[in-house]
Amino acid sequence: MPIERHTIAVLVANEPGVLARVIGLFSGRGYNIESLTVSEVDEVNARSRITIVTSGTPMVIEQIKAQLSRLVPVYDVHDLTLEGPHVSRELALVKIRNVGEQRIEALRIADTFRARAIDSTLESFVFELTGDTGKLDAFVDLMAALGDVEVSRTGVVAIARGSDLQMPLVRKKPARRKSKASAGAGDD
């Protein structure tokens, strides 16, 4: 069977140990995580969203989703790859050390890729770049041809396209507290 790459979004409780359980599920069964991002997305209900990029046969991907769904702190699992069009982006900070003509070429390439220079010295640049994984890979490859490179990447974040909300967050406004003055009024 062919190996497929899938982007899976998981809504979990924002509590200690949840990420360790998710990672443990992958490592314990020998599944690989190509990219993993996690962040709190709902402070009121204490929810975090984990975006995982993984590869496997269709059967392995189905096993991963089923096992994720059974974890206690997991509220929702969506395979964005199968459920329709989605948008995915990654952020990279790319430091290149070079001099002379290579510096001019690095700036030209950065402009083509819409990368922003966020730090500069006489011998280096740090560029900030967002885009899909392929765009970031191409940028890093071109920079590596011009000098020594160091890279820091966030990993993929993704969301379904269109108006349907796959993981809607329910945010309730906190109940208004009565002030002491209004609490006593009408008690007569």
Backbone as a ProteinNet text record, in pm:
[ID]
protein_1_A
[PRIMARY]
MPIERHTIAVLVANEPGVLARVIGLFSGRGYNIESLTVSEVDEVNARSRITIVTSGTPMVIEQIKAQLSRLVPVYDVHDLTLEGPHVSRELALVKIRNVGEQRIEALRIADTFRARAIDSTLESFVFELTGDTGKLDAFVDLMAALGDVEVSRTGVVAIARGSDLQMPLVRKKPARRKSKASAGAGDD
[TERTIARY]
84	0	88.5	41	121.3	124.4	236.4	250.3	191.2	102.5	37.4	74.1	76.8	103.9	-29.5	-59.9	-187.5	-164.7	-252.4	-253.9	-376.2	-353.2	-460.8	-470	-590.9	-615.4	-686	-638.3	-692.1	-722.7	-845.1	-884.8	-877.4	-797.5	-770.8	-791.3	-799.8	-802.5	-664.4	-662.5	-535.6	-498.1	-432.9	-393.2	-259.6	-187.8	-57	-67.9	27.4	35.3	-36.3	-121.1	-197.4	-103.9	-14.5	78.2	163.9	207.4	287.3	208.3	78.8	-4.3	-17.5	-36.2	-48.7	81.7	193.1	323	350.6	311.6	329.3	253.1	136.7	57.7	137	201.5	279.3	405.2	482.2	609.6	588.8	485.9	460.2	423.1	372.7	332	425.4	530.6	627.9	583.1	485.9	441.2	531.3	554.1	640.3	556.5	603.3	544.2	640.5	595.1	679.1	675	560.9	544.5	439.9	463	369.9	365.9	247.8	230.7	115.3	125.6	20.2	12.9	-109.4	-128.6	-268.4	-279.4	-410.4	-491.9	-615.9	-702.7	-828.3	-855	-974.3	-941.3	-916	-879	-996	-1116.8	-1236.1	-1264.7	-1260.9	-1292.2	-1167.9	-1050.9	-923.1	-904.5	-902.1	-883.9	-758.2	-685.7	-571.5	-595	-533.2	-542	-402.5	-396.2	-272	-286.9	-187.7	-184.6	-66.3	-96	5.3	12.7	133.6	155.3	227.7	169.1	225.1	209.9	281.6	274.2	248.5	181.1	155	62.5	38.4	-59.8	-197.5	-297.2	-432.7	-479.2	-442.1	-481	-414.6	-286.9	-215	-276	-307.9	-368.5	-502.2	-581.9	-710.6	-687.9	-585.8	-553.6	-512.7	-432.1	-388.5	-509.2	-600	-718.8	-807.1	-825.2	-908.6	-846.6	-716.7	-649.5	-646.9	-629.6	-636.8	-775.3	-878.7	-1016.8	-1046	-976.9	-1001.2	-927.4	-830.5	-760.7	-857.8	-852.9	-948.4	-951.8	-839.7	-849.6	-879.4	-908	-933.1	-1082.6	-1115.1	-1254.4	-1294.1	-1200.1	-1234.8	-1109	-1124	-1014	-1063	-986.2	-1021.1	-899.8	-918.9	-815.5	-838.6	-768.6	-789	-756.9	-667.8	-630.4	-748.5	-827.3	-940.4	-1070.8	-1084.6	-1213.2	-1235.6	-1141.8	-1161.3	-1046.8	-1064.2	-955.4	-923.8	-795.4	-752.4	-633.8	-608.6	-496.4	-395.5	-268.9	-165.1	-49.6	7.1	118.5	219.1	340.4	448.8	529.7	590.6	678.2	820.7	913.8	1055.1	1136.5	1234.7	1339.1	1464.5	1522.5	1637.8	1753	1860.4	1980.7	2082.5	2132.8	2237	2359	2473.8	2599.9	2674.3	2697.6	2771.3	2821.1	2901.9	2957.8	2957.6	2981.8	2998.2	2873.7	2894.8	2785.6	2675.3	2713.8	2613.4	2509.4	2550	2455	2349.4	2393.3	2299.4	2203.8	2257.3	2173.1	2075.5	2120	2030.5	1913.1	1940.3	1833	1737.7	1792.3	1708.2	1615.3	1670.8	1589.3	1484	1524.1	1428.7	1313.2	1342.1	1237	1142.6	1197.6	1116.8	1021.7	1070.1	990.9	905.9	914.4	844.9	887.4	1014.7	1071.2	1112	1100.1	1135.2	1266.8	1356.9	1480.5	1446.7	1463.6	1429.9	1552.9	1670.3	1795.4	1905.2	2002	2110.4	2238	2347.3	2479.5	2563.7	2688.8	2775.7	2801.1	2776.6	2803.8	2684.4	2565.5	2451.9	2318.8	2218.7	2078.5	1997.8	1888.9	1785.8	1659.5	1604.1	1482.2	1365.6	1249.2	1123.6	1040.9	987.5	915.2	798.5	682.6	568.4	522.7	466.1	414.6	396.6	368.9	355.9	495	498.8	625.2	717.3	663.2	744.1	812.2	742	800	916.8	897.7	1004	1124.1	1099.8	1209.4	1289.4	1220	1287.6	1372.3	1317.9	1391.3	1518.5	1505.7	1621.7	1727.6	1685	1780.4	1856.9	1786.4	1852.1	1948.3	1907.7	1995.9	2120.2	2103	2215.5	2320.7	2278.1	2373	2455.8	2413	2479.7	2563	2556.7	2632.5	2588.1	2644.9	2607.5	2470.2	2385	2245.7	2209.3	2129.7	2066.3	1917.1	1835.3	1691	1615.1	1509.9	1414.5	1276	1196.7	1063.7	958.8	840.2	731.8	664.8	662.8	579.8	450.2	376.5	256.5	139.6	68.6	-63.4	-160	-280.4	-374	-517.2	-602.3	-744.2	-820.2	-942.4	-1023.2	-1063.2	-1073.1	-1120.1	-1272.6	-1329.1	-1473.9	-1534.5	-1667.3	-1737.3	-1773.5	-1760.5	-1791.3	-1683.9	-1727.7	-1635.6	-1626.7	-1509.7	-1492.6	-1475	-1412.5	-1386.5	-1428.8	-1560	-1603.8	-1582.2	-1542.4	-1520.7	-1641.8	-1689.6	-1803.8	-1747.8	-1768.9	-1720.5	-1841	-1857.1	-1966	-1910.4	-1984.5	-1941.3	-1959	-1862.7	-1875.5	-2000.9	-2065.1	-2184.9	-2147.2	-2233.3	-2207	-2234.4	-2142.7	-2158.4	-2234.1	-2321	-2395.6	-2305.4	-2312.4	-2235.9	-2309	-2237.4	-2298.3	-2415.2	-2404.5	-2514.2	-2638.7	-2623.2	-2742	-2791.9	-2705.7	-2745.9	-2843.9	-2826.4	-2912.7	-3041.4	-3042.3	-3162.7	-3272.5	-3389.4	-3504.7	-3519.5	-3436.3	-3448	-3550.7	-3614.4	-3707	-3827.6
-118.7	0	125.1	230	352.4	425.9	493	575.4	712.5	759.3	888.7	980.9	1110.8	1212.1	1277.8	1282.9	1339.5	1446.3	1546.2	1650.8	1626.9	1605.8	1572.1	1681.4	1733.4	1833.7	1766.3	1794.4	1730.2	1838	1840.7	1933.1	1857.3	1909.9	1838.9	1931.3	1869.9	1947	2009.2	2132.7	2200.7	2172.1	2058.3	2017.3	1943.7	1937.5	1871	1723.9	1680.3	1540.1	1502.6	1589.9	1554.6	1536	1629.8	1618.8	1492.9	1461.4	1340.6	1215.2	1213.7	1097.4	1084.2	1198.2	1195	1147.1	1201.6	1160.1	1013.4	972.8	833.6	737.3	777.1	694.2	669	772.9	758.4	675.9	710.4	641.2	496.2	470.3	334	238.9	291.5	206.5	220.9	299.2	314.7	406.1	493.5	589.5	712.1	774.4	892.4	1020.3	1120.8	1254.3	1340.5	1390.9	1477.5	1621.2	1661.9	1797.8	1794.5	1875	1880.3	2023.7	2080.1	2211.9	2202.7	2280.2	2280.3	2418.9	2463	2591.3	2596.5	2668.6	2690.5	2775.2	2732.5	2807.4	2858.4	2810.7	2853.1	2855.7	2974.9	2991.7	2963.9	3001.5	2985.7	2838.5	2755	2613.2	2525	2585.1	2513.7	2408.3	2454.9	2366.7	2408.1	2308.7	2331.8	2256.5	2307.3	2240.9	2191	2063.1	2001.2	1972.9	2014.1	1980.8	1887.2	1768.8	1665.6	1632.8	1631.5	1581.5	1448.6	1344.4	1209.5	1137.1	1029.6	949.6	804.4	736.3	594.3	543.7	415.7	357.8	404.9	397.5	437.1	363.4	235.8	159.7	216.9	252.9	310.3	445.2	527.1	658.3	640.1	543.1	516.6	470.2	386.5	342.2	460.2	549.8	667.2	749.2	775.2	857.1	788.5	658.5	584.3	586.1	567.2	565.5	704.7	808.7	945.1	972.8	929.8	952.9	888.2	777.8	706.1	764.9	853.1	914.3	1000.4	991.4	1059	1210.9	1281.2	1426.5	1479.4	1390.4	1432.2	1455.2	1573.8	1609.3	1586.5	1603.5	1594.4	1565	1484.9	1451.7	1470.1	1543.8	1564.1	1540	1457.8	1435.4	1538.3	1649.6	1758.4	1715.9	1620.4	1572.9	1505.7	1429.1	1356.7	1436	1530.1	1598.1	1713.1	1737.3	1842	1941.2	2047.4	2145.1	2209.9	2231.5	2298.5	2388.3	2480.1	2571.6	2532.9	2521.8	2492.8	2589	2630.6	2724.7	2688.1	2736	2714.4	2843.7	2870.3	2985.7	2935.8	3004.4	2969.4	3095.2	3081.5	3181.4	3119.2	3188.3	3135.1	3233.5	3187.9	3270.6	3224.5	3321	3289.1	3374	3307.8	3377.5	3377.8	3499.2	3510.9	3653.9	3675.7	3808.7	3832.9	3957.1	3993.2	3975.4	3924	3908.5	3813.9	3717	3624.2	3697.4	3806	3883.7	3949	4004.3	4068.1	3964.1	3849.6	3742.2	3690.7	3680.9	3637	3734.5	3864.2	3964	3954.5	3929.1	3915.8	3795.3	3683	3561.4	3584	3646.7	3675.6	3759.1	3857.7	3942.4	3860	3769.5	3683.3	3595.6	3547.9	3459.5	3536.9	3669.3	3757	3730.2	3699.3	3682	3819.8	3838.5	3965.7	3951.6	4046.8	4048.5	4108.8	4029.7	4079.7	4104.9	4067.1	4097.4	4098	4185.6	4196.4	4238.2	4172.2	4214.5	4229.1	4261.9	4274.2	4139.4	4030.5	3898.2	3803.5	3853.5	3761.3	3834	3756.7	3800.5	3694.7	3738	3645.2	3684.4	3587.9	3610.3	3539.3	3601.6	3541.8	3512.1	3390.5	3345.9	3257.7	3280.7	3192	3136.9	3017.2	2954.9	2806.9	2737.1	2592.6	2530.6	2406.5	2338.6	2339.6	2319.9	2319.3	2452.4	2561	2694.4	2714.9	2676.9	2692.9	2606.4	2482.7	2394.1	2454.2	2509	2567.9	2688.4	2771.4	2889	2847.6	2751.2	2704.1	2646.2	2568.7	2510.7	2619.6	2723.9	2833.3	2909.3	2932.8	3003.2	2919.9	2789.7	2701.3	2702.6	2732.4	2741.3	2870.1	2965.4	3095.7	3114.7	3021.7	3036.7	2937	2950.3	2863.9	2906.9	2810.3	2838.4	2769.4	2840.1	2782.7	2807.1	2707.3	2716.3	2679.1	2755.3	2721.2	2729.9	2620.5	2615.6	2582.1	2636.3	2613.5	2479.7	2425.6	2309.8	2359	2267.4	2301.9	2333.8	2441.6	2467.5	2464.8	2412.6	2395.4	2412.7	2451.9	2467.9	2443.8	2391	2361.7	2491	2484.4	2598.4	2603.7	2719.3	2733.3	2779.2	2787.2	2844.9	2744.1	2613.9	2514.1	2515.6	2510.3	2504.5	2360	2299.7	2161.1	2147.4	2244.6	2241.2	2373.4	2402.6	2532.6	2539.8	2655.5	2676.6	2747.6	2696.3	2757.7	2845.3	2972.3	3066.1	3132.6	3107.1	3171	3291.3	3398.8	3516.7	3489.1	3532.2	3510.1	3581.3	3516.3	3575.9	3706.2	3804.3	3933.3	3922.7	3974.2	3972.6	4097.5	4080.4	4195.2	4272.7	4401.2	4482.8	4482.4	4516.5	4515.2	4612.2	4724.7	4823.6	4769.1	4705	4656.8	4526.3	4451.2	4325.1	4352.5	4461.4	4492.1	4560.5	4620.2	4690.9	4590.7	4619.9	4533	4421.8	4417.8	4313.1	4349.4	4466	4512.6	4427
0	0	0	-63.1	-69.3	64.8	88.8	208.4	175.7	261.7	242.7	357.9	326.6	428.8	465	595	641.7	747.7	744.2	846	933.2	1062.3	1156.3	1262.7	1283	1386.4	1503	1625.4	1745.1	1848.2	1896.8	2003.2	2135.1	2228.7	2353.9	2473.6	2590.1	2714.9	2733.6	2777.1	2804	2948.9	2967.4	3102.4	3094.9	3204.6	3204	3161.8	3081.8	3043.1	2915.3	2861.6	2741.1	2621.9	2602	2489.2	2502.1	2622.6	2644.7	2606.6	2635.5	2599.6	2448.3	2381.2	2235.5	2173	2217.7	2164.7	2198.1	2318.9	2359.6	2270.7	2226.1	2135.1	2006.9	1954.3	1831.6	1854.5	1956.7	1978.2	2019.4	2096.9	2143.6	2032.5	1922	1810.4	1689.8	1706.1	1598	1485.9	1511.5	1410.9	1417.6	1303.1	1298	1295.5	1366.1	1360.3	1279.9	1165.2	1082.5	1131.8	1183.6	1234.8	1345	1448.8	1561.6	1613.5	1617.8	1679.3	1777.7	1883.6	1984.5	2047.1	2070	2136	2195	2305.9	2364.6	2268.2	2240.8	2150.4	2219.5	2339.9	2412.6	2561.8	2611.5	2751.9	2845.6	2802.8	2887.1	2915.2	2810.9	2826.3	2838.2	2847.6	2862.3	2753.5	2628.3	2513.3	2437	2387	2300.1	2170.1	2064.8	1934.2	1898.8	1864.5	1820.9	1671.2	1594.5	1452.1	1431.8	1377.9	1358	1209.2	1155.9	1020.6	1036	977.8	989.3	856.7	841.1	718.7	752.5	660.7	678.4	570.8	573.9	481.5	526.2	438.1	479.5	605.8	621.1	739.6	865.5	855.4	969.4	1007.4	909.1	936.9	1009.1	966.1	1032.6	1176.8	1199	1334.9	1422.2	1367.7	1443.1	1485.4	1392.2	1424.3	1528	1513.3	1609	1748.1	1755.7	1885.7	1948.6	1866.4	1919.2	1977.1	1906.6	1951.5	2085.5	2116.2	2241.3	2361	2336.3	2450	2529.3	2659.9	2747	2730.3	2719.4	2710.6	2569.4	2472.8	2335.1	2314.6	2260.4	2234.1	2089.2	1995.8	1854.8	1773.7	1666.7	1576.8	1434.1	1354	1213.7	1125.6	1022.1	921.5	811.2	819.2	724.6	581.7	565.6	432.3	363.7	438.3	379.4	378.3	468.4	485.3	388.3	300	200.5	199.6	122.4	111.3	246	268	390.5	358.9	448.5	436.6	542.5	502.6	601.4	580	690.5	687	794.7	771.4	864.7	869.9	981.3	997.9	1012.8	947.2	961.5	987.2	1073.1	1089.9	1030.2	932.5	861.2	875.3	939.6	953.4	849.9	775	677.6	706.7	705.9	727.2	593.8	540.7	415.1	397.1	294.4	266.1	115.9	77.4	-63.2	-147.5	-267.7	-364.1	-313.8	-230	-177.1	-91.4	-26	55.7	-33.3	-144.8	-237.8	-294.8	-329.7	-383.5	-277.5	-151.9	-43.9	-30.1	-38.4	-29.6	-149	-267.5	-387	-374.5	-330.7	-313.4	-205.2	-95.5	12.4	-39.7	-122.5	-180.2	-267.6	-347.1	-433.2	-350.8	-236	-150.5	-49.8	-53.8	41.7	185.8	201.7	335.5	386.4	514.9	578.4	652.5	631	708.7	844.8	950.5	1084.7	1169.4	1117.6	1185.5	1080.4	1100.7	1005.4	1077.8	1040.6	1085	958.6	973.2	856.2	788.4	861.1	804.6	806	843.3	849.9	834.6	799.3	798.7	872.4	934	980.2	905.6	832.9	757	823.8	816.9	863.2	739.5	733.2	615.1	657.1	596.1	617.8	483.5	488.5	367.3	389.5	279.8	294	306	344.1	372	250	130.9	9.6	-15.8	8.4	-10.1	86.1	211.7	310.5	276.5	233.6	194	79.1	-21.3	-137.1	-95.2	-7	40.3	114.4	203.2	280.1	186	86.3	-9.2	-84.4	-127.6	-199.3	-108.8	15.4	108.9	140.2	152.8	184.9	73.9	-48.6	-159.6	-152.4	-67.7	-59.7	66.2	159	282.5	387.4	506.1	618	669.1	696.6	732	862.4	943.9	1062.4	1048.4	1084	1061.8	1188.4	1216.7	1321.7	1260.1	1271.8	1209.9	1314.2	1293.2	1388.2	1372	1254.5	1224.6	1162.4	1104.6	1028.2	1120.3	1087.9	1144	1026.5	1048.7	938.1	985.3	891	918.4	788.3	798.7	680.7	610.9	480.1	402.3	409.1	377.8	370.3	500.9	501	616.4	725.1	697.7	801.1	909.5	1034.4	1147.7	1194	1179.6	1220.8	1371.4	1432.5	1576.3	1638.5	1631.9	1685.6	1836.6	1879.8	2022.3	2079.4	2189	2256.3	2366.7	2353.4	2455	2517.3	2641.2	2714.7	2786.1	2781	2854.5	3002.4	3083.4	3227.4	3280	3373.7	3433.4	3502.5	3487.4	3550	3698.7	3775.4	3921.2	3961.2	4053.2	4105.7	4200.2	4189.3	4283.2	4416.8	4521.8	4655.7	4662.5	4594.8	4599.2	4530.7	4413.1	4344.7	4404.7	4471.8	4533.9	4648.2	4720	4832	4790	4672.6	4627.2	4596.3	4635.4	4609.4	4710.4	4812.8	4914.2	5019.4	5007	5109.2	5121.6
[MASK]
++++++++++++++++++++++++++++++++++++++++++++++++++++++++++++++++++++++++++++++++++++++++++++++++++++++++++++++++++++++++++++++++++++++++++++++++++++++++++++++++++++++++++++++++++++++++++++

